[in-house]
């Protein structure tokens, strides 16, 4: 027979206290007396304090720190998050390990034996510190009950419990019985005075508007509302401002990952910079924009630009820049360095962070989140110091730590609390006017379990598995419904944040079925057969809900998008029809005013800009006028191409200075090594150049690309030795300035010609423009055809321009030289006069012009002039001439893209 007062066990302290309070207010005499209400952990703690062997029960933080210390010497536990998973496993199976299970290691894989050794190291450390796991303590208490050394007591389990093996042994020894909702077979229906409703959103983006409408626009009858979400902090960011504007006092309760807080993100940024992570640039930028940095947006953008504009900067350079601008960086780096060295964490650094958090976050809720994150850091530091453990053991713990948050905004209106799903374990019956489950999907209320290496270890050791996830989810769902006094709202999104199809949890079907049966029975009792029939019919289009629930369900789809955007979620009160803009024409913006112009008013353009305008005016406008390029110093095709131009210019200028007229078959073997040496020499001095005009290889892959470019340039030089013997390089990087007054097609030209080859004896010259590849650049003309505007006109424009500078020679061709060409046929393309320039198998016939070349240049200029006339009228239509015009266009959302 029991010798003590009856005990009732609840899942959480909140539920136990609520049950005691309810019992105290019951009408029945003595209802609150003669019964103790505890959690299972509280029962073990009380019994162990009275009947234990003198060891103290290990606390959660102590377990985390000591397990991290044990895992530091275990290769199998080196992955991030492993100490936390091992700590949970050690707490659950402490009783089994205390009995010596797995000590011999028979039948275990090497990895499993290493994990068992890690766990035993942890338990030995506990013993040395006079500590014991609650599970092991419960098992010892169970044996004491069996031996008659501990008095029998009457125990009832009122809730579903996640009981470890030791606790189950203790409850069995005490003869505990299950009562109430401890073992649900299905989800129960709601009481008659609670109204159910369902929110159906086409996608996750449409759900917030439905939630706000339910909370704030339903007559204001609810004095308090609970909204349960898998991401409470994220939902608060979306709804918080609108709820506050509606007069609600907004509260937040739940757990968020440490690295989802501003402090956690800043911590990770500093750690990466200190360790010299390959991703240090992203970390430095993230820190600059973090509210905790104390930098305004302008300063953050300035620092971001400085970091990205110089590829030679290192992590330590970025750290120095941030430390000079941010007080919080200095404080955080002291904490990170102390932990990396295993030293005591400076208390003044933590105090400095406390002051920074208080000033950086003026909002009460945001401040509560960051203070909770800082308190978590402090608690771990303090626990490590109390246990004499190295602070280095805290580093892997912070990587996957969670922060428990409770806070509320100022105000005296009705309360709306946004909480995580863990709150479902603590809900007391009839404790909220309205309970909203914001996401009743299989993702949030699922029964599938993620398996890990420890699940395999538990199976190999014959350890019992955790209780059924099905039972637990039913218990939590039932608790949510039981907590509602007036309304119980279920939210379902047909698609998740990524646009993937989302499926409702099985709990929704169970609830709908139970509710339908209950409502149909009530309707029949009241003689309303029609209503009973409606409850027995389902609506397949609305998740298979019973007809009354489906009819009353509130839905939102793409049509509700205007209400979803912004912070107000306001319905559309009125709309005004605007005139359809003429895309591609600036009518009110005089475009030429924003271009460089001569004193006479002529626009100044380069041949490359003209070619870009002709290929697609809109791309030219975005790329040349709006200039959306980022601050990053790149190592890409443009930089490699500029370097190739520089190499050839230096090379041919050097030959000219020595009196060497051209590269030929006779001297190529002597000149090829000189080109290789020149490439190496120019590569060495690149780091000393201005940031915007250099090629800097910062890693092994880029150095390999530079080596490949050198091979390509040498191969190109060997092919150039086969170019027509009469032509010699005369000018390299020849500039045409505005002061030269060279006009073309109604604009003033400014630019630089890569190379001009001259046949002085015959009075001819050829424009040579370097490109990576010459494929697609042929712009010849067959006999009898009329000239048309080719895709590439830059060389033709330079050819006409040079003729107008008093050069005194006739043009024989405008050619593009592909310096990455593998064979002679791929070397040259463009346009040339076959009678004056013998391509000699270096170009295809598609580049030969079968008419007077001077007349051909005039005809091309006339065609260009006709198109440029539209520029003065502000014409910038989306008109790509070929898919290649769209390939590198920065207007990614352009509806006229061809590629």
Secondary structure as GFF3:
##gff-version 3
##sequence-region A 1 899
A	DSSP	beta_strand	6	10	.	.	.	ID=ss1
A	DSSP	alpha_helix	13	24	.	.	.	ID=ss2
A	DSSP	beta_strand	35	39	.	.	.	ID=ss3
A	DSSP	alpha_helix	40	51	.	.	.	ID=ss4
A	DSSP	beta_strand	56	57	.	.	.	ID=ss5
A	DSSP	alpha_helix	60	71	.	.	.	ID=ss6
A	DSSP	three_ten_helix	75	77	.	.	.	ID=ss7
A	DSSP	alpha_helix	82	92	.	.	.	ID=ss8
A	DSSP	alpha_helix	94	98	.	.	.	ID=ss9
A	DSSP	alpha_helix	110	128	.	.	.	ID=ss10
A	DSSP	beta_strand	131	132	.	.	.	ID=ss11
A	DSSP	alpha_helix	134	146	.	.	.	ID=ss12
A	DSSP	beta_strand	155	157	.	.	.	ID=ss13
A	DSSP	alpha_helix	165	174	.	.	.	ID=ss14
A	DSSP	beta_strand	177	178	.	.	.	ID=ss15
A	DSSP	beta_strand	195	201	.	.	.	ID=ss16
A	DSSP	alpha_helix	204	216	.	.	.	ID=ss17
A	DSSP	beta_strand	224	228	.	.	.	ID=ss18
A	DSSP	alpha_helix	232	245	.	.	.	ID=ss19
A	DSSP	beta_strand	249	257	.	.	.	ID=ss20
A	DSSP	three_ten_helix	258	260	.	.	.	ID=ss21
A	DSSP	alpha_helix	262	275	.	.	.	ID=ss22
A	DSSP	alpha_helix	280	289	.	.	.	ID=ss23
A	DSSP	three_ten_helix	291	293	.	.	.	ID=ss24
A	DSSP	alpha_helix	297	308	.	.	.	ID=ss25
A	DSSP	alpha_helix	315	325	.	.	.	ID=ss26
A	DSSP	alpha_helix	327	341	.	.	.	ID=ss27
A	DSSP	alpha_helix	347	360	.	.	.	ID=ss28
A	DSSP	alpha_helix	364	387	.	.	.	ID=ss29
A	DSSP	three_ten_helix	391	393	.	.	.	ID=ss30
A	DSSP	alpha_helix	394	399	.	.	.	ID=ss31
A	DSSP	beta_strand	402	408	.	.	.	ID=ss32
A	DSSP	beta_strand	415	419	.	.	.	ID=ss33
A	DSSP	three_ten_helix	421	425	.	.	.	ID=ss34
A	DSSP	beta_strand	432	437	.	.	.	ID=ss35
A	DSSP	alpha_helix	453	461	.	.	.	ID=ss36
A	DSSP	alpha_helix	469	483	.	.	.	ID=ss37
A	DSSP	beta_strand	484	493	.	.	.	ID=ss38
A	DSSP	alpha_helix	506	525	.	.	.	ID=ss39
A	DSSP	alpha_helix	529	536	.	.	.	ID=ss40
A	DSSP	beta_strand	538	539	.	.	.	ID=ss41
A	DSSP	three_ten_helix	540	542	.	.	.	ID=ss42
A	DSSP	beta_strand	545	546	.	.	.	ID=ss43
A	DSSP	alpha_helix	547	552	.	.	.	ID=ss44
A	DSSP	beta_strand	554	556	.	.	.	ID=ss45
A	DSSP	three_ten_helix	558	560	.	.	.	ID=ss46
A	DSSP	alpha_helix	561	564	.	.	.	ID=ss47
A	DSSP	three_ten_helix	591	594	.	.	.	ID=ss48
A	DSSP	beta_strand	604	605	.	.	.	ID=ss49
A	DSSP	alpha_helix	607	615	.	.	.	ID=ss50
A	DSSP	alpha_helix	617	620	.	.	.	ID=ss51
A	DSSP	pi_helix	621	626	.	.	.	ID=ss52
A	DSSP	alpha_helix	637	657	.	.	.	ID=ss53
A	DSSP	alpha_helix	668	685	.	.	.	ID=ss54
A	DSSP	three_ten_helix	686	688	.	.	.	ID=ss55
A	DSSP	alpha_helix	700	720	.	.	.	ID=ss56
A	DSSP	beta_strand	728	736	.	.	.	ID=ss57
A	DSSP	three_ten_helix	738	740	.	.	.	ID=ss58
A	DSSP	beta_strand	743	744	.	.	.	ID=ss59
A	DSSP	beta_strand	747	749	.	.	.	ID=ss60
A	DSSP	beta_strand	751	759	.	.	.	ID=ss61
A	DSSP	beta_strand	764	771	.	.	.	ID=ss62
A	DSSP	alpha_helix	794	803	.	.	.	ID=ss63
A	DSSP	beta_strand	810	818	.	.	.	ID=ss64
A	DSSP	three_ten_helix	824	826	.	.	.	ID=ss65
A	DSSP	beta_strand	828	833	.	.	.	ID=ss66
A	DSSP	three_ten_helix	845	847	.	.	.	ID=ss67
A	DSSP	beta_strand	848	849	.	.	.	ID=ss68
A	DSSP	alpha_helix	853	868	.	.	.	ID=ss69
A	DSSP	three_ten_helix	871	873	.	.	.	ID=ss70
A	DSSP	alpha_helix	884	887	.	.	.	ID=ss71
###
